[in-house]
Amino acid sequence: MTAPVLTTRDRLNAFLDHPEVAVDSATAGPLAGLTLGVKDIFDVAGYVSGWGNPDRFAEAKPAVATAPAVQKLLDAGARFIGKTQTEELAFSMIGQNVHFPRPVNPAAPDRVTGGSSSGSAAAVAGGLADIGTGSDTGGSVRAPASFCGLMGLRTTHGLISLEGTMPLAPSFDTFGWFARDAEIYERVGEVLLGGRIEAAEKPRLISLPALDELVSGPAEATAYGRMKRTAEGVLGPVHAAKQPPFSIDELYWATRKLQAREAWAAHGEWISVEGRRIGQAIHDRFAFGKTVSAADVAAETKKRDAFRAAFANLLGNDGILVLPTVPCAAPKAASTAEELGAFRERAIRLLCWSGLSGFPQISLPLGQVDSAPFGISLLGPAGSDLALIRLGRRVLESAGRG
């Protein structure tokens, strides 16, 4: 198949210019009347999944079936309106794909949307779609949600099917979505999660000072403190807890090494074809995975398992960790590569807790820094996804943001 002209069709550069193919959805259901944008790593029958890369688009055939998670939304009445931009092979959190015009962040147009679910976040934040699907391997739902003033949940690992989805790092990959409205967000959650809820009615809120201190500066610390007090006013006091017996840097490197090695295993052969068109930063990120040895994987997996057990013990059945989603508001779109790299390194140290443990985390659009959105997160035990959505909705509604 010939690659499309690599432009986008809307004022926010959110949707891709794929030839339109009819996609059926139910005429009634809990999501009837709502529009849906689908990140271009999820199969939609009749559409090519381009994964943010022109060579992949040119080589791939149209999908014969829709990814089950997306199909659930269609069966519940959501109306598909197009495929949305993703960063190349979903391996970045900034939102700037070298092959496409930059998606515009409607909440802060001079700043990035975040990625890799950049198009879905832009579409929802800008009112072009009611629901946007995303994936979260290392932060690709939570970071754009914080940057664009949206709700965004990284689901419990393995809870929602990823059949019909481009793999990146399978032991980290999860399905997620965006919405501006907390009531809509909960409706989508009920469709995808089947009404499952596992959490205490009165949560025990905890914080870890080392994570709170990862905010970037005084303005961010002030905004985060304000958000935390808002959450306390609704859900009860937040108590500082003792950190699990691993340093933040240890968790960072476990994430980097395991994620990169899995990514190389998934795509290294394809990336290595001579003449492959791929952005240098994305190429280098995959190439790092090639350097991770089997011994590294064994050591970091052992560390990950021990961390997951210690973190599960800390949370128990009723614990909710309150933390900044990312260190700051979205970086400026004109930031240098060095500035974006420094942001990414700091952000991974916050985002890796959910990824390594496999536990769910929701970002809530409660704060602002320099007139740009800045989110706070609730991270709960495995299976508490719907409980987090409902707790988040209570907090947002109390702040007039529901």
N, C-alpha and C positions, 0 to 999 in steps of 0.2 A: 504494500500500500504506500502511496505517496504521502509524505509528511505534509500537514497543513501549513499554511502561512502562520508563522509563530507570532501571532498577535492575539489580542483578546477583544471581546465584542462589547464591552461595557465601560462606563466611565471610571470604574475602579480596577480595571484589568483583572477581574476576579474569575470570569468564565472564559473557557476556551472556545475557539472557533471550530468546533467539530461540526460536520454535517448533521443536521437534526434527524433523529430517528425516533419514531413513536415509541413511547414507553408507557405501558398501561399501569394504572393504579386503581385502587378501589374507589368507588364513588361515595362510600360512607365509611365511618370509622373514627377513632379518636383523633386522627391527624387530618381529617378531611378539611379541605380549604387551605391547607398550609403548603407552601412551596419548599422544594428541596434541591440544594446543590450538593453534588457528590464529588469528593476529592478524587483526582485522576489516578489513584492507585486501586480503587474499588471497581470491579467489573460491573458494567451495566449492559445488558443484552443489546447487541447491535452497535455498540460503541467500542472503539479501540481504547485500551488503557495505555496511555503514553508514558506514565511514570515521570513526567516532567523532562523527557529527553527526546529530541527529534529522531535519533536513530532507533530507539525503542519503538516509537510510533510508526516509523516506516517499515519496521520488520514484523510488527505484531498484526494479528488478525482481529476482527471484531469479536467481542465476547459472545459466546452462545448462551450464556446464562448470567443472571444478575447475582452479585454477592448476596448470600442469605441475609446478612444484617441490613443491607439496603432494601432487599425485597420485603423485609418485615415492615419497613417504613412505608413502602408503596402499598402493601396490603392493608395498612392502617389508614390509608387515604391520602398520604402525602403525594404531591404532584412534582415529578422530576422536571427541572427546568434547565439542567445542563451540568457538564463536568467543570470542575473548578481547578485552578492552578495548584500545583504542588512544586516544591523545590525538587531538584533532580534526585530521583530515587529516594526521596523523603529523608535525606541525610543532612539536614541542617535545621536550625531553629530561628533563622533571621528573616527569611521571606524574600530573598532576592535570587531569582533563577536567571543565569546568564543568557538563556535562550528566549526569555519572555520579558515584556515590559513589567516593571515592578508593580505588584498589587498596592493599591492605595489604602492606607489606614484611615477610615472615615473619622475616627475619633481623634486622630492626630496626624494630619496629612503629611507633615514633614518627617514623620517617623515610620519605621518599618512596621509591617503587620505581624511579623514573627512567622515562623514556619515550623515544620514543612507544610502545614495545613493553611497556607497563606490565602489562597483564593476563597476557601470556605469562610474563613474569618472575615475577610473583606466584604464578601457578599452579604453575610448576616449583619455585620456591624453597619453596613450601608443601606440596609433595608431592601436589598435585591432578592433575598431569600429569607424565609422564616427559620429554616433549619439548614445547617451545613454539616456534612459528615467530615470527620477528621480521623487521623490515627495518631497515637502517642507511643513512641518508642523511647525517646529521651526527653520529651517535653513538648511535642508538636501539637497538642491540644491546649495544654496548660499555659504555655508561653504566649501564643497568639490570643488566647482568651484574656490574659492580663493586659496585653498590649492594646487590645481593641475594645476593652470594656464589655466583655461577654462572660457568660457562664461557660465553663469548660471542664469536663470530667475525664480524667484518666481512669478507666474502669479496672476492676479486679482482673488481673491477667488470666486469660482463658475463659472468662465469663461470657463473652460475646464472640460468636464465630468469626474467624478471619478467612474462611473459605472464599475464594474468588478475590483475594487481596494480594497485592505485591508484598512478599516478605522482605523485611529489612534485617532485623535481629529477632528471630522468632521467640526467644525466651523473654524478650522485652516488649514485643509488639502488642498493642491493644487498639480497640475501636473506641472512638469518642465522637462527640458532636458539639455544635455551638447553637446557642439561641440567645436572643436579647431578653426574652420574657421568661421569668422563672416558672410560670404556670405551664407554658409550652415546653420548657425544658423538662419538667416533671412528667408531662404527658409522653414525651419521647422516651424517657427513662422507663416508664411503666410498660411501654410497648416492647422495648428491647430487653428489659431485665425481668419481665414476667411477674412483676409485683413482688419480687423477692426482696426481703428486708431483714437484715441481721445487725441489729445494734440496740443498745439500751435506750429506753425512752428518754432518760435523763443522762446525757453523755458526760463523761469525765474529761474535761479539757486540759490538755497539757501543752507545754512549750519546751523547747530545748534552746537555752541561751546562745549556744554556738551557731544555731541556724538563724535566730533573730539578728545576730550580729553580722550576717552576710549581706544585709542591705547596704547599698552603695555609699550612703552619706547621711548627713543630718536631716535633710529634707525628707528622704525616704524613711528614716527612722521615725520621724514625727508622724508621717502619714501612716506608717505601719502601726504605730502605737494607737493612733486614733481608730483604725480599723479593728484592732484587737479589742479595744474597749467596747466598740459597737457589738462585736460578737459576744463578749462577756455579758453585756446588758440583756441579751436575749437567751443565751445558752448556759450562763453561769460562769463562775470564775475560772481563769486559766492559771494552773499551777506549774511552776518550773519543775522539770523532771530530770533525773540523772540520765545522761546520754548512754546509749548502748556502748559496749566496750570496743568501739572502732573509731578511729579518727575520721574526720570528714575527708581528708585527703586519701585515706585508705579506701573509702567508699567511692570516691571519685575515680580512682584508678581501676578499681574492680569494674565499675561501669564502663569506663573507656575501653578497657581491654576486652571484656567479654562482648560488648556490643560491637566493637569494630571487627573482632574475629568472626562473629556470626555474619556480619554484613559482607565481609570478604568471601566467606563460604557461599553466601547466597548469590553474589554478583561479581566476584572477582574475575571469573573466566570471561564473562561478557564484557566487563570494563577493559580487559586486557587485549581485546581485538584491536589490531593496528588501525589507526585512523578514526577510532571511536571519538565522537564529539561529546566531551564532558568537561564541565568547569573544573579548573585546576584545584580549587579548594575542596570540591567534592571528591575528585580523584585522589587527592592526598589523604583525605579522611579514610577512604576505603583502603588505600595502600598501607596505612598504619596497621590495619587489621592483618595484613600479610605478615607483619613482623611479630605478631603475638604467637608464641609457641604453645605447643600442647601442654608443656609444664606450666606455663603462665595460666592457661585456661584451668588446669586442675587446681592450682593454688587459689586463683580468684573465685572459682566455683565453691571451694571449701569455705572461703571467707564469706561469700554471699549466703550460703546456707546457714552459717552460724549467725550472721547478721539478721537474716529473716527470722530465725527462732528467737533471738534476743528482742527484736523489735515487736514481734507478735506477743511476747511475754509482757513487754512494756505497755502495749495497748490493751491487752486482754480483750474482753467482749464489749467494753463500754468506753474505751479510751479514744479520744480524737486529738491528733496532733495539730496544733495551730501554727502556721509558718508562713513567711512571705512566699508567694508563688515564684517570683524571680527577684533579683536584687534591686530593680529600678523600673521606671517606665521604659517604653520601647526606645532603643537607640535611634538616633537621627539617621535618616536614610543616607545622608551624606557622610556618615562616619567612615573612618579609614578601616582598612582590613585589620590593622593592629587593635583599634578600638573595639571592633566587633569581636575579635578573638578574645580580648580580655573580658568582655561581657560574657561570652559563651563559657569560658573557663569558670567564672564565678557562678553563673546560673546553673551549670551542671551540678555543682555542689549542693544546691537546694533541690533540684529536680530529681536527683538520683535516688532519693529515699523511697519514693513510690516505685520507681523502675526496678531497683534491686530487690525490693520486698515482694513486688507484685500486688501491693495493696492499693486500694482506690484513693484518689485525691481529686478534690474539686476546687477550682479557682473561682472566686467570687469578685465581681466588679464593684468594689466598695470604695476605693481610694483614688486619689489623683496626686501627681507630682508634676509641677510645672505645666499645669493644665492638660496633662496627658494621663490616661488610665493607669492604675497600679492596683494589682489584685492581691488578695489574701487567700490562703488555702486552708482547707480542712482535710486531713488525711486519716482514714479510719481503717479498721481491721478488714481482712478479706471478706467480701460479700456484703459490705455495708454501703454499697453504691447508692441504692435508692434512699437509704437513711441520710447519706451526705447531701443528696439533692434536696431532700425535704428540710433538713437543718439549714442548708444554704438559703433556701427559699424564705424560711422564717427570718433569717438575719437580713436578707435583702428587703423584704417587705417592711420590716421594722425601720429600715433606713430610708424608706420611700423609693426603693430601687427595684421593686418586684415586677 
